[in-house]
Amino acid sequence: MTVLNKYLIRELMKYFCMVLSSVVGIYLAVDFFEKIDNFVEAKVALSRAVVFFALRIPFIVAQITPVGLLLAVIIVFGLMVRNNEIVALKSGGVSVRCLFKPILVIAAIFSALLFFFSESLVPMTMRRANEIWQGEVRKESAVTSREKNIWIKGNRSIFLIKYFMPSDKAIFGVTLNFFDEQFRLIRCLDAQKGVYSGGRWHFFDVIEQVLLEDDGSYKVTCLPESTEKLEFAPEDLSRVVKKCEEMSYSELSGYIREVEQEGYDATTYRVDLSAKIAFPFVCIIMSIAGVGLALWREKKEGLASSIFSGIVMAFLYWTIYSFCLSLGYGEILPPMIAAWLTNFIFACLGTFMLLNAD
């Protein structure tokens, strides 16, 4: 490894650690002041609050790492531009391509580490943090499910939902059991699908069984549609289902196979599955964009302006990325394209700036 490569890597890691620690600290401070009132009202011990915020750190680090790498690259190369080090290196025959090679290697390593970090530590810590938030702070059920076979106990009622689709606020394979004070089954309703609208559940393809008091038999009726006012809403189901960030790639992939084998639509989860692969590559994309931005602007507007432009670029990336994922959830874009389109756009933009800088 050359002296120049060692210098670039050392400076990059130094500023990356500074940026990451600063941003994570700000994120935690905002999160703390936003949620601490809930912990106080729920009379949760301070030690549990500390554990909750500590468990959220891996998720925050995973989300902030690409931005930290972008800003670190801009700072390193911006300082080199300001100190005329780039001009000196070019005069000595060192091209931008040579300067970028160690940055690209570090970015690739960061991408691999981010993927394994998001697959191993983040799901476990987020699961435990959500258990504290739901069970101890919100006093809600902390039992999780993967949108399948959700059991709900109500007032003399037990409901089974085979599959819940959060994006459409729809439930499938529904069984509603209602009991009397002696816990006799007095009414049972089976439906293919249920949709929440206007504070009520609208069920379709319904088979209703009602207990007849005179002989103890059940009257069976088939209905095309039935409306019920139940004790739960889609928001209640969303709180108990297992979120995608709590599942690893292999776990989510297996879940998708189960859902599709049972005939349900898994488009939303296919988008999230593709995003689990596409997102870590943002480290490489941001490093390309950071070097291109720092060298392209040169000394025209200074280092502060380059950092501000980097922050704007990161904001635009997250905005477009979220928009593309939404298009994937709505089946306007295929899952693979929805997850990778933003990376492609910013890779082209960064490469354009990098080529012009050289």
Number of C-alpha atoms within 10 A of each C-alpha: 6 6 7 13 16 12 11 18 15 13 16 22 16 13 19 23 15 13 21 21 15 13 18 19 14 12 15 17 12 11 13 15 10 10 14 14 11 14 18 13 10 13 11 15 11 12 8 16 21 11 13 19 16 14 21 19 18 20 18 17 20 18 16 17 23 27 26 26 28 29 28 27 30 30 25 23 25 28 17 19 20 14 12 13 14 21 13 13 15 12 10 9 9 13 13 18 11 12 17 17 12 18 21 17 13 17 24 19 14 21 23 14 14 22 20 15 18 25 19 15 15 23 20 17 19 21 20 17 20 22 20 21 20 17 14 19 20 15 11 15 13 19 13 17 17 17 21 20 16 19 13 14 12 13 9 14 18 15 20 18 21 17 21 25 20 15 10 12 17 18 24 22 16 22 19 17 20 18 15 12 7 7 10 12 17 17 19 20 20 20 24 15 20 25 17 18 12 7 11 16 22 18 24 18 15 20 18 19 19 17 16 12 9 6 7 10 12 16 11 14 11 13 13 10 14 16 14 12 12 13 12 15 15 18 10 12 21 17 17 20 18 18 18 16 18 22 22 21 22 11 13 21 16 11 18 20 12 14 16 12 10 11 9 14 13 16 17 19 20 20 25 24 23 19 21 20 16 19 23 25 21 28 26 24 27 28 27 26 26 31 29 27 28 30 23 19 18 20 17 9 9 15 22 12 15 24 21 13 18 24 16 11 19 19 13 14 19 12 12 16 20 15 14 22 27 17 18 23 22 15 14 12 17 16 24 18 18 26 28 21 17 25 23 14 13 19 19 15 16 22 17 16 21 22 13 11 16 12
